[in-house]
Each structure stands twice: as C-alpha cells, then as structure tokens.
Amino acid sequence: MFDILVYLYQTYYRPDACPEPPVLMKKLAAVGFDQEDISDALTWLSGLSEPVTVVQAPSARHPSQRVYAEPEAHALGEQAIGFIQFLELAGLLGFAEREIVIERALAVNESPLPLDKLKIIVLMVLWSQGLEPDMLMLDELLLSEDDNQPRILH
C-alpha cells in the first residue's frame, strides 16, 4: 500500500490531478501493483477526505499540546509520536494536520507504526491539502529510516 502512496505522490503533483478511483485502479494495475494493495491504498486515501473534528483551535500564543490516549500511544509508538512533535515544532504540521496524520496513522493498524510509514502518511496528508514541505523537510520525509539514504521513488 505504501508503495502506491509514494507512486501517487510522485505521479500526481496535486490530488485533483488524480483520476477518479475506477480509472486510477486500472492505471495502478497497469503499472503492476497488486489488486489488494490498490484497494487498501484507495480505501486509506478516501479517509483523507473525511472531516476530522477539532474541538477548538489553539491561539498563536498558546500552541497546542497533544495528550495521546493509551491506545493511540501504543499504536503509534514513541518514535512516531516524537517525530510528529518534531514536525509541529518545525512548523510543518499545524494542529489540524497533526490530527489528520494521527487518524490516518491509526487507520493503518500496525503497532508500533514504523517511522518510514509515518513519513509517507505525513507526505500524503500534506499532498491532500495542497501543502508542500520545503526542501529540507521534504528530504527528511523521504529519508529511509534504515540507512539515512534517500528513498528510491518510482
């Protein structure tokens, strides 16, 4: 599924450039992706368009502090939570984007979530909202966790 997400990020600069799901399924199958992975990826992507409820936006003077419920902390793991906090402090994620990242990360049902998968989730959340990280942040998001080498993209 994550290979498909990276492929979509590279192939379609903006989410509105993506074809409709039936056409996209055919294109991804023609490229050689597995039908089950395609279905999983499209289901996961459809969750990006669902609204996330945010109770109240924090003010600029009082940035938000996220307290993770135990199931969230367990599912995400310390490394993923630390990386999300890093992205917030770096100004890449606001409170709303953070909540979408967390919600989409929990939808993966992998515990603890590997950092390389979280980075792809962050890219896809930003992509879905038409936001683009600066080059330094993009490099950070595309570095492989294992060898600190740039991820080979399709």
Summary of the structure (lengths in Angstrom):
residues: 154
radius of gyration: 15.6
end to end distance: 13.7
largest distance: 50.4
contacts: 395
relative contact order: 0.15
helix: 60%
strand: 1%
